[in-house]
């Protein structure tokens, strides 16, 4: 059974359904930073349904590996249970999802390696994609990290793209709102754990 370690997954479902209403004839690209057991990725894969192109590709970014790092602002470095066994289980759980790529990197290493986009192959075609329609931010919950993630993906978004921030109360969410707003994003709603913003212009 694929599990999650947060709350407000109904908001993530609504975000995926919201994105599905975009009038886009190009394939959708969605992403999740911080996969853990995979419930967020499962929801995004199930509920993102492009109306026109019919194609949806998703990437999940997570280093696993029992890395030691500060998980929140002003916290000491510590090791969470993001181990190799959990990674193996995740790969097995999503092995049949042909439109999904697991990227075994930290967020910063991902930015370096995939600055110019990701590549998918489907039905005899190559798709080089670098525009993100939905991003679930559930990796490091430190303000500088979330700011860097927000800027990277906002630069690669379009009007109608939706950002979902997990554990928004653990970092300076007002700063995140301001950063996203500078790229045309507006606050939509929040729950106890997740906050949604959408690019309006």
C-alpha positions in Angstrom: 0.0 0.0 0.0 1.3 3.4 -1.0 1.4 5.7 2.0 1.9 9.4 2.8 3.4 11.2 5.8 1.5 14.5 5.5 -2.1 15.7 5.4 -4.4 17.7 3.1 -3.9 15.2 0.2 -7.4 16.3 -0.9 -5.9 19.7 -1.7 -3.2 18.0 -3.9 -6.0 16.1 -5.6 -7.9 19.4 -6.3 -4.6 21.0 -7.6 -4.2 18.1 -10.1 -7.8 18.5 -11.2 -7.4 22.2 -11.5 -4.3 21.9 -13.8 -6.3 19.4 -15.9 -8.5 22.2 -17.0 -5.6 24.0 -18.7 -6.2 24.5 -22.5 -2.8 23.1 -23.5 -2.2 21.1 -26.6 1.4 20.2 -25.4 2.1 17.3 -23.0 1.8 18.2 -19.3 4.8 17.9 -17.1 4.4 17.7 -13.3 6.9 17.2 -10.5 7.2 16.3 -6.9 10.2 17.1 -4.7 10.4 14.7 -1.8 8.6 11.5 -2.7 9.2 9.3 0.4 6.5 6.5 0.1 4.9 8.0 -3.0 1.3 9.0 -2.1 1.8 12.5 -3.6 3.1 11.1 -6.8 0.3 8.5 -6.9 -2.3 11.3 -6.6 -0.6 13.5 -9.2 -0.4 10.6 -11.7 -4.1 9.6 -11.1 -5.8 13.0 -11.1 -3.8 15.0 -13.7 -5.7 14.4 -17.0 -4.9 16.8 -19.8 -8.0 17.6 -21.9 -6.4 18.1 -25.3 -2.9 16.5 -25.6 -3.8 13.5 -23.5 -0.2 13.2 -22.5 1.0 13.6 -19.0 4.6 13.0 -17.8 5.7 13.2 -14.2 9.0 13.3 -12.4 9.7 12.5 -8.7 12.9 13.9 -7.2 14.3 12.4 -4.0 17.9 11.4 -2.9 16.8 8.9 -0.2 20.1 7.5 1.2 19.7 8.5 4.8 21.2 11.9 4.3 21.8 14.1 7.3 20.6 17.7 6.9 18.5 20.3 8.7 14.9 19.6 8.0 13.4 22.9 9.1 14.6 26.5 9.7 16.9 26.7 12.8 17.1 22.9 13.3 20.2 20.8 13.6 21.2 18.3 10.9 19.6 15.0 11.5 18.9 11.7 9.6 15.3 10.9 8.5 14.2 7.4 7.5 14.6 8.0 3.8 16.7 4.9 3.2 17.6 2.7 0.3 14.9 0.2 1.2 12.2 2.8 0.9 13.7 3.8 -2.5 13.6 0.2 -3.7 9.9 -0.1 -2.6 9.1 3.1 -4.4 10.7 2.0 -7.6 8.8 -1.3 -7.4 5.5 0.4 -6.6 5.7 2.6 -9.7 7.5 0.2 -12.1 4.5 0.0 -14.5 4.0 3.8 -14.7 5.5 4.5 -18.1 4.9 8.2 -17.9 6.8 8.5 -14.7 10.6 9.0 -14.1 12.1 8.7 -10.6 15.2 11.0 -10.4 17.4 9.9 -7.5 19.0 13.3 -6.7 18.7 16.2 -4.2 16.8 19.2 -5.4 20.0 21.2 -6.0 21.7 18.4 -8.0 18.5 18.1 -10.0 18.6 21.8 -10.8 22.2 21.4 -12.1 21.6 18.3 -14.2 18.2 19.1 -15.6 18.5 22.9 -16.0 17.5 22.5 -19.7 14.7 20.0 -19.1 13.8 16.3 -19.0 13.3 13.9 -21.8 10.5 11.3 -22.2 9.9 8.8 -25.0 6.3 7.8 -25.9 4.6 6.3 -28.9 7.6 6.6 -31.1 8.3 10.3 -30.2 10.8 12.1 -28.1 9.5 14.9 -25.8 12.0 17.4 -24.4 10.1 19.2 -21.7 11.0 22.1 -19.5 7.7 23.7 -18.6 6.0 22.5 -15.4 2.2 22.6 -15.0 2.1 21.3 -11.4 4.8 21.0 -8.7 4.4 19.5 -5.2 7.1 20.9 -2.9 7.6 18.3 -0.2 11.4 18.1 0.1 13.5 20.2 2.5 11.3 22.5 4.6 13.9 25.3 5.0 13.2 28.7 3.7 16.3 29.1 1.5 15.7 25.7 -0.1 12.0 26.4 -0.8 12.9 29.8 -2.2 15.4 28.2 -4.6 12.9 25.5 -5.6 10.1 28.1 -6.2 12.3 30.3 -8.4 13.6 27.3 -10.5 10.1 26.0 -11.2 8.4 29.4 -11.5 10.9 30.3 -14.3 9.6 27.2 -16.1 5.9 27.6 -15.6 3.0 29.0 -17.6 -0.2 30.8 -16.8 -2.3 28.2 -15.0 0.6 26.3 -13.5 -0.1 25.3 -9.9 2.3 25.0 -7.0 1.5 23.0 -3.9 3.7 23.7 -0.8 3.7 21.1 2.0 4.4 22.0 5.6 4.0 25.7 4.8 3.9 26.6 8.5 7.5 25.3 9.0 9.2 28.0 7.0 8.7 31.7 6.0 5.6 31.1 3.8 5.0 34.8 3.4 8.4 35.1 1.7 7.5 32.2 -0.5 4.2 33.9 -1.5 6.1 37.1 -2.3 8.7 35.2 -4.4 6.0 33.3 -6.3 4.0 36.5 -6.7 6.9 38.1 -8.6 6.4 35.4 -11.2 2.6 36.0 -11.5 1.4 33.4 -8.9 -1.5 34.1 -6.6 -2.5 32.5 -3.3 -5.5 30.2 -3.8 -6.0 28.4 -0.5 -4.3 26.4 2.3 -5.0 23.7 4.8 -3.3 22.6 7.9 -0.3 21.3 6.0 -0.5 22.3 2.3 -0.8 25.7 0.5 -1.8 26.2 -3.1 -0.7 29.0 -5.5 -1.6 29.4 -9.1 0.1 31.4 -11.9 -2.5 34.0 -13.1 -0.4 36.1 -15.3 
